[in-house]
Structure formats: C-alpha cells, structure tokens
Amino acid sequence: MKRILAGLALTTAAALVTATPAAQAASVDPVKALKKQFVAGHGVRISEKTRMSIDGKSIGLSRTTGSFEFGKSGIVASDVRTHRSSKDKSLSAALAPPRIITVGGYSYVQGGLFTEDLPEGKKWVRYGGGEASGSTYNQILDIFEPKVLKTLVSRAKSFKGGTYKGALTYSELAKAYGQKLSGRIGKIKIDYALKVNSKGLVTTLTSAWSLDFGVLGKTRSETETRYLGWGSKVKIKAPAKDLWIDVDGLDEDSDVPMEIPNNALNSLTN
C-alpha cells in the first residue's frame, strides 16, 4: 500500500514535553470516533500547507486541498490538488502531480509534466493500480488508517487542550502500516501534534521531520493538515472518458511519466 512521503526531506524536531500517557488522559477514543465516520457516500475535506527549508532558509511553500470519500472500512476515493509557489525549489515540487483523482482502482492525473504532451482534447492521464489513501505528498501520517491513528495516540507523551504530542521513527511508522523499514531512514524521527475535538475527531495534524545531508545542508519539512466537514456528503467521480487517455496509450516518445512519481514508504524498504 503506497504511502506518499514528502520528497527526500526527512527529519527530527525538538523534544516534546513528557506527561501522563495521553491514551489515559483522553475521554474519547479517536480510533472509535474515526470508524464511526466510515459511512458510504460521506467523507471529509482537508486543507494543508507545507514549508521546506535548508539550513533555515526557505526553499518551498505548498498548499494542498482535497476531498476524501469513505466506504464501510475507510477511504475509497480521493481528489487532491496541490498548489506550489513559483519559487518552490523542493524536490516534491517537481514530482508531485498538481491534481490527482483516485477512484475505482485508477488514478487520473492532471497538470505539470502530465498534461504538457497529451493528444489533442485529452486533459488527463489514467494510471492503473490506483489505491486511495489519506496520505498526501507532504503528510505521511495517514490518520484514516486506524492502526496509524492508534499508534499516534498511544505513543503520545502528552495530552493537553485536546492535543496529543509525541514522536516516532520511520521504522515504527512502517510497522503501523504493516511494513518493515530499517537502516538510516528507519531511525529518522517524526514529531507530531494531533488535535481532536470533543467528539474525538481529528481537526489538525502537524508533523515535522529533517535530515542532515552534511555539506548539502540540513533539510527540514513541516506540514500542517486541517480536517474539515467530517460526515459531509462526498461523491468523487472519474473524469469523463473522452477527456483522459491511458498511460499505455501514449506515444513512445511522449514526455509524460510512465508512472506516477512515488516517494512512498514501501519504496524505501526495497
């Protein structure tokens, strides 16, 4: 299962305050609250912003908006748009599709490299094997996965004002996704702050990670995702058939990527 990472910029941030285990302090179980939201035809929206820097100097700012449609056991479709500053020099700016709709086992991609070299009348490229998830190119922590949300809650070092704060390594996160990750990447730490409302539903998730590349500098990424309209009606549809073309149907000399660039958690385990 693909879990989108934010380019190659990974981190550790400041240590967080230690307190009574958060799982004991919360009166509402966020995992149970989440599962109650898994009703077909309903979903939630996100509004997200990400800042990236090298040695404290900004190299990119992006904003992501999207909708997620639920089924009985989780997300079944998504429609995500990413808007980047013209001065964005981050790796993810070059890789991430400006818009991607995932529904019915396919991903439909539009914008940037994906629509510069399409046949006349075509606006989208369709890729097979599309599986909708709650991760974006910048937010690796998928709170729509009950096991991941449970891990974030149980590992929190504090719970105050409705916010869980904690940290975990990429290896520990991979375990929550049912994957295995070792080596240097697996040891990198992610700091997070997870805010829930009185019903136990997540309203804001902030994550931060960094990696020191030596002479190339220390790269840091911070992402804040807001979750809006829990339980609202959501119906995501594929683009009209006459507007898309299968990636396999493109000419051999096409500049359109033959697969969606993926900086996924499971790609790091190979």
N, C-alpha and C positions, 0 to 999 in steps of 0.2 A: 504494500500500500504506500503510495507516494506521499511524502510529507515535504512540502516545499520549504527550503531554507532561504535565508537572505544572502545570496551570493556566497562569497567565501569569507565574509566578515563575521567572525565569531568571537565571544567574549567572556570576561568575568567583570563584575561591577563591585561596588562597595559592599562590605559585610552588612547583614541586616540584624536588627535587634532580636535577641533571644528572649522568648517568653514562654508562657504555658502553651503546650501543643495546641495549635489552632483548631484541630478537629474536635477537641474537647470544649472549646470556648464557643463554637458556633451553635446556635439554637436550631438552625435549619440546614439540612443536608443538601448541599449544592448538586450532588450527583442525582439524588432522588428528584430534585426540582427540575433538573435538566431532562431526565427521562420522561417526565410528565408532559414536556413540550413536544415530544416526538409524535405529532399528530399529522397524518397525511393532509396535504394542502395548506399547511401552515408553516411558519418559519420565523426568521429573524433577519435584520439588516446589520451591516457593520459600517463603521466609519473609522478609518485607520490612518495614522501618519508615522513615518519612519525618518529618522535622522541618522546619517552616517558621517563619520569623521576619521581623519588620520592625524594622529598626534594633536588632537584637539581642534584641528581645522576642518570645517565642514566640507564634505565632498558631494553631498547629495541630500535632497529632501523629496520625499514622495508621499502621495496621498492615495489611499485605496478606499473605494466604496463597493458595496456588493450586497447581494441578497442570497439567502440560503433556504432551500425548501426541504422540509422534513418528510420522512416516511415514518413507519412504525418503530424503526430501530435507529434512526439517525438521519444524516443528510443524504438526500437522493439527487439533488441538483443544485447548481450554483451559478451565479452570474456576477463576475468580479471585474471591476475596472481599476486600472492603476494610472495615476497622473503624476508625471515627474517634471521637476524643474528643468528648464533648458540648460542650466548649469550643472546638472547632475552628472557626475563623473564616476559614479559607483558601478561595479560590475553588474549588479542586478538590473540597473537601468538599461543595459544593453541586452540582457537576456529575457527579462520578464515581458510577456505579451501585454499590450495595453488593455486588451479586453479578452476574456475567455469565458465562454458558457459551457458548462459541463452538464450533460443530461442524456439519459438513455444509453450510457456506455460510450459516449463520444464526447470529444472536446472540440468546440468551434472557436477558432482564434481569429482575431481581427486587429489590425493596426501595426505600425512599425515594419519590421522585416517581413511580417506575414502577409501584407497586402500590397507591397510595392511592385510585385511581379506576377500578378494574377491575370488570368484571361479576362477579356472584356465582359463586364456585367457581374463578375464574381467579387464578393466583398468579404468572404470568409474562407478559411481553410479548415477542413474537418480531419481530425485525428482519431484513430481508434484507441480502445483501451482507456477511455476517459472515466475516471472514478472521482466523484465529487467528495471533497473533504472540507474541513473547516480551516485548514491552513491556507495562508497566502504566501507570496514570495518573500514576505518580510516577517510574518508572525508564524514561527514554527510551532508554538504551543496551541494545539487544537483542542479547545475546551469542549467541543462537541463529541469528542471521544470520551466516554465515561471513565475508562481506565486512566486516561491522561488527567482528567479533571480530579479524579480521586487522588492521584499522585500529588498534584499541586496542593490540594487541601491537606493531605496527611503529612507532607513534608514541610509545610509552612512553620516558621519559627515564631510567628506572632499572628494574632488576630485582634485587630483593634479598629473600631469605627467601620465595621463591615468589610475590612480589607485583610486578606491573607498575604503575608510576605514571607518569602523563602528563597531557596536556591537549589538547583540540582544540576548534575553534569549531563552532558550529551549522552553518555552511556546509560545513565538512569532514565533519561527520557526515551531512549531507544527501547529499553526494557518495557516501558509502559505501552509502546507501540507494538510490542511483540517481536522486536528485532534485537540484534546484537551489534554493538559498536565498541571497538577498543582502540588502543593506540592514543596518539596525542589528541585527536579530535574528541575521543570519548571522555577525556579528562577535563575538557573545557566546561566552565560553569556558566549557567544561565541564572541571572537574578530575576525575580518576578514579583509583581504585586497584583493580586486578584481581588477585585472589589465586587461584592454581591449586594443585592437589595434585600428587603425584608422577606421576600419570598424565596431567597436563596439563589436567584438567577444572577448570572454574571453580567455586570454592567460595564466593567472596564478591565482590561488586562494589559499590563505593561511588562515588557521583557527587555533585557539588555544583555549583550554578550560582546566580547572583544578578543582580539588575537594579536600578539606582538610578532610582527614579521621582521624584527631586527632592523637592519639598515633601511628597510622599506617603510618602517614606522608601525605604530600601534593603531590598528583599525578597530573602530567601535560602532556598534549599531544599537539604536534604541527604537522600539516600536510600541506605540500605544493604540490599542484596538478598543473601540466602544461598540457595545451590542445594543441595538435599538429595536423596539417594536416586537418583543417576544410574543409569540402566539398570533401575530397578524397573518392574514391570508397571503400566501405566496404561491405563484404558479409560474415556473420557468419553462420556456419553450425554446426549441431549437430554431435557428434562423430558417427562413423559407428555403425550400430545396433549390430553387433557381438562383439563390444568392451564394451558395457555397460549392466548393469543389474538394473532393477527397485529395489528400496529400499525395497519394499514389497516382493520381491522375495528372499531376503536374509534369511539364517537360523536364527532361533530364538536366537541362542547363538552367533550370529555374533557381533563383537565389533564395527562394523560400525555404526555411529549415525543414528537413525531412522528419523531424520530431520536435516536440516542444522542449526547449532547453530546460533541463531539470537539475536543480541543485537540491536533490532530495536526501533525506536522512538515510534511506536504504541504499542510496548510491554510494554512500561513504563506507558501507560495510563490506563492499566487494574488494 
